[in-house]
Amino acid sequence: MTATNKQVIFKDYVSGFPKDSDFDFTTTTVETSVPEGSNSVLVKNLYLSCDPYMRIRMGKPDPSSAALAQALTPGQPINGYGVSRVIESAHPDYKKGDLLWGFVGWEEYSVITTMTHVHFKIEHTDVPLSYYTGLLGMPGMTAYVGFYEICSPKKGETVYVSAASGAVGQLVGQFAKMMGCYVVGSAGSKEKVDLLKTKFGFDDAFNYKEEPDLSAALKRCFPKGIDIYFENVGGKMLDAVLLNMNVKGRIAVCGMISQYNLENQDGVHNLSNIIYKRIRIQGFVVSDFYDKYSKFLEFVLPHIKEGKITYVEDVADGLEKGPEALVGLFHGKNVGKQVVVVAHE
Amino acid sequence: MTATNKQVIFKDYVSGFPKDSDFDFTTTTVETSVPEGSNSVLVKNLYLSCDPYMRIRMGKPDPSSAALAQALTPGQPINGYGVSRVIESAHPDYKKGDLLWGFVGWEEYSVITTMTHVHFKIEHTDVPLSYYTGLLGMPGMTAYVGFYEICSPKKGETVYVSAASGAVGQLVGQFAKMMGCYVVGSAGSKEKVDLLKTKFGFDDAFNYKEEPDLSAALKRCFPKGIDIYFENVGGKMLDAVLLNMNVKGRIAVCGMISQYNLENQDGVHNLSNIIYKRIRIQGFVVSDFYDKYSKFLEFVLPHIKEGKITYVEDVADGLEKGPEALVGLFHGKNVGKQVVVVAHE
């Protein structure tokens, strides 16, 4: 038996900003059964996640550089994080009807031939399932390990979050507030800035697009300097932050979305502050910390149920809206976590 | 009673490279006794230390930035690390004839009115006293804490040291070899490169001035990548290193001598490797670690006595040679630790 399977195809390596036309649609068929003893699992994809790191995978692979993740393959479907329901399983740990989150194709059905450390069975279903692309998935874990493990935060410290209304930033801000920090975020529109202040409880927020002098904006928001910077954007913002960091400050480098689409990355000029201020800058990749996922759930689920953590999603309805949603991410069009709904069950 | 006291005067704030003419000489007098109960100590300066960080103190102070150390005062003597003998003491811990290393003026005699955490009594005199400006002083401690505390080194790792024949670099290389690391250094002349390979036991070394492509040079020396970079220079070198770092690599930022004399610091473009490779970059200042000084001596003194650690100094003879020696540091004229002898006892 087969079923039709609509797919989003990655046409070719991208330079500069990705465009809708870098993606194509095709409809193919998928076997609705999996070979016994194969460990394969056939899943129906419900939600797909649009994440900034995906841009890095769209570039031509550079064999000399350690890539964050394998490049996408031209002519093949995009893949990334999603939430899916098991349709057929030859894997001992999964049975028909189970839910999982993890790496799948941008298509209606995916066959997962090898379960890896980026596949997780969903055990808690009394929350919106789409949260497993965000708050309860990779971005949530990113905020959790990035803030608690990399930033070494202490009560009363000052925390700055860039791209603060995004999938990760909105959580970092809330975690920092829960710890008793003073938290300021930046984003690229009035709507997002309002969200930071009214919905996520940031102490202050600013629209970086309206600040002619980013360092002056940071000085205004942090007259006593920044202890912790949660870096999501890079480039000029990092340069301005370096001027405003405090002695023994920490910078967790989660992403540099302002740089991913540039042919030549911005030069950062203020790095000698790393010495003067004894700054620690640390890059991290969430998949190194997935062994802490159940600990994270224990921490975060009660907070969600008690309404102490909120989460805002920007939902694109239908696989055919996928490319536009993904491309929009790099122009800051999303307000909150960008999700694509593939199927309403 | 008074004695004449020749001094090196800092004329005015410096921009760009310092020049001999930025300094002046004067001869004044000093009281040869110290008031009882004052805690003051009169010392005769024997050796003065020329260190790269001193350039940072020559710039006009920027009230908005956390300086590494207080700026020099125009019209006053330079100050910095030195080795001195106590002539008169009203301090309970120091008596006439004692030796100390720490902050003193660039002059024949200094009155230390307040002993601070940058003053250390010298207890071990069976080594060259000038070593207390280098191997057994601030640069030695810098190499020790920078390598063992900041780099988190492991046996078998690859270590790259820039400015490797300098006061700090030559020791980092030797410490790394003692730990069983593969160590490569760079320096700016054939003489220095030879020193690295023949005297300090580096596995390999290159002259950065003769490499048109620094990244290619690093790739040649580190075909399997760099685990640890001990950063002394910054700018273009850091950019090249970022391309060659391994996953989970560490960069200890000790100095950025290539940047101190620039009006506009070089832009560093390859910072997104911090994410891809989960790099930790950490700035440090040795004075934060001076509580470990006696532990350092316990570690290093036996190695010196057994000939397992060697140290090369570049000695300028006479206070009047001081400005030239200090200025030469920023042109890489020194071969090894730059010391100025003020007095032969």
HADDOCK unambig.tbl for C-alpha pairs under 7 A between the chains (distance, minus, plus):
assign (segid A and resid 65 and name CA) (segid B and resid 243 and name CA) 6.82 0.50 0.50
assign (segid A and resid 66 and name CA) (segid B and resid 276 and name CA) 6.61 0.50 0.50
assign (segid A and resid 66 and name CA) (segid B and resid 277 and name CA) 6.58 0.50 0.50
assign (segid A and resid 67 and name CA) (segid B and resid 276 and name CA) 5.82 0.50 0.50
assign (segid A and resid 68 and name CA) (segid B and resid 276 and name CA) 4.49 0.50 0.50
assign (segid A and resid 243 and name CA) (segid B and resid 65 and name CA) 6.86 0.50 0.50
assign (segid A and resid 253 and name CA) (segid B and resid 275 and name CA) 6.22 0.50 0.50
assign (segid A and resid 254 and name CA) (segid B and resid 275 and name CA) 6.60 0.50 0.50
assign (segid A and resid 255 and name CA) (segid B and resid 275 and name CA) 6.66 0.50 0.50
assign (segid A and resid 256 and name CA) (segid B and resid 272 and name CA) 6.61 0.50 0.50
assign (segid A and resid 265 and name CA) (segid B and resid 269 and name CA) 5.40 0.50 0.50
assign (segid A and resid 266 and name CA) (segid B and resid 269 and name CA) 5.77 0.50 0.50
assign (segid A and resid 267 and name CA) (segid B and resid 267 and name CA) 3.78 0.50 0.50
assign (segid A and resid 267 and name CA) (segid B and resid 268 and name CA) 4.65 0.50 0.50
assign (segid A and resid 267 and name CA) (segid B and resid 269 and name CA) 4.57 0.50 0.50
assign (segid A and resid 268 and name CA) (segid B and resid 267 and name CA) 4.64 0.50 0.50
assign (segid A and resid 268 and name CA) (segid B and resid 268 and name CA) 4.95 0.50 0.50
assign (segid A and resid 268 and name CA) (segid B and resid 269 and name CA) 6.49 0.50 0.50
assign (segid A and resid 269 and name CA) (segid B and resid 265 and name CA) 5.36 0.50 0.50
assign (segid A and resid 269 and name CA) (segid B and resid 266 and name CA) 5.75 0.50 0.50
assign (segid A and resid 269 and name CA) (segid B and resid 267 and name CA) 4.58 0.50 0.50
assign (segid A and resid 269 and name CA) (segid B and resid 268 and name CA) 6.50 0.50 0.50
assign (segid A and resid 272 and name CA) (segid B and resid 256 and name CA) 6.61 0.50 0.50
assign (segid A and resid 274 and name CA) (segid B and resid 283 and name CA) 4.96 0.50 0.50
assign (segid A and resid 275 and name CA) (segid B and resid 253 and name CA) 6.22 0.50 0.50
assign (segid A and resid 275 and name CA) (segid B and resid 254 and name CA) 6.61 0.50 0.50
assign (segid A and resid 275 and name CA) (segid B and resid 255 and name CA) 6.68 0.50 0.50
assign (segid A and resid 275 and name CA) (segid B and resid 283 and name CA) 4.40 0.50 0.50
assign (segid A and resid 275 and name CA) (segid B and resid 284 and name CA) 5.74 0.50 0.50
assign (segid A and resid 275 and name CA) (segid B and resid 285 and name CA) 6.90 0.50 0.50
assign (segid A and resid 276 and name CA) (segid B and resid 66 and name CA) 6.60 0.50 0.50
assign (segid A and resid 276 and name CA) (segid B and resid 67 and name CA) 5.82 0.50 0.50
assign (segid A and resid 276 and name CA) (segid B and resid 68 and name CA) 4.50 0.50 0.50
assign (segid A and resid 277 and name CA) (segid B and resid 66 and name CA) 6.56 0.50 0.50
assign (segid A and resid 278 and name CA) (segid B and resid 282 and name CA) 6.80 0.50 0.50
assign (segid A and resid 278 and name CA) (segid B and resid 283 and name CA) 4.29 0.50 0.50
assign (segid A and resid 278 and name CA) (segid B and resid 284 and name CA) 4.63 0.50 0.50
assign (segid A and resid 278 and name CA) (segid B and resid 285 and name CA) 6.57 0.50 0.50
assign (segid A and resid 279 and name CA) (segid B and resid 282 and name CA) 5.86 0.50 0.50
assign (segid A and resid 279 and name CA) (segid B and resid 283 and name CA) 5.25 0.50 0.50
assign (segid A and resid 280 and name CA) (segid B and resid 281 and name CA) 5.75 0.50 0.50
assign (segid A and resid 280 and name CA) (segid B and resid 282 and name CA) 4.30 0.50 0.50
assign (segid A and resid 280 and name CA) (segid B and resid 283 and name CA) 6.23 0.50 0.50
assign (segid A and resid 281 and name CA) (segid B and resid 280 and name CA) 5.75 0.50 0.50
assign (segid A and resid 281 and name CA) (segid B and resid 281 and name CA) 4.97 0.50 0.50
assign (segid A and resid 281 and name CA) (segid B and resid 282 and name CA) 6.15 0.50 0.50
assign (segid A and resid 282 and name CA) (segid B and resid 278 and name CA) 6.77 0.50 0.50
assign (segid A and resid 282 and name CA) (segid B and resid 279 and name CA) 5.85 0.50 0.50
assign (segid A and resid 282 and name CA) (segid B and resid 280 and name CA) 4.27 0.50 0.50
assign (segid A and resid 282 and name CA) (segid B and resid 281 and name CA) 6.14 0.50 0.50
assign (segid A and resid 283 and name CA) (segid B and resid 274 and name CA) 4.96 0.50 0.50
assign (segid A and resid 283 and name CA) (segid B and resid 275 and name CA) 4.40 0.50 0.50
assign (segid A and resid 283 and name CA) (segid B and resid 278 and name CA) 4.27 0.50 0.50
assign (segid A and resid 283 and name CA) (segid B and resid 279 and name CA) 5.24 0.50 0.50
assign (segid A and resid 283 and name CA) (segid B and resid 280 and name CA) 6.22 0.50 0.50
assign (segid A and resid 284 and name CA) (segid B and resid 275 and name CA) 5.74 0.50 0.50
assign (segid A and resid 284 and name CA) (segid B and resid 278 and name CA) 4.63 0.50 0.50
assign (segid A and resid 285 and name CA) (segid B and resid 275 and name CA) 6.90 0.50 0.50
assign (segid A and resid 285 and name CA) (segid B and resid 278 and name CA) 6.57 0.50 0.50
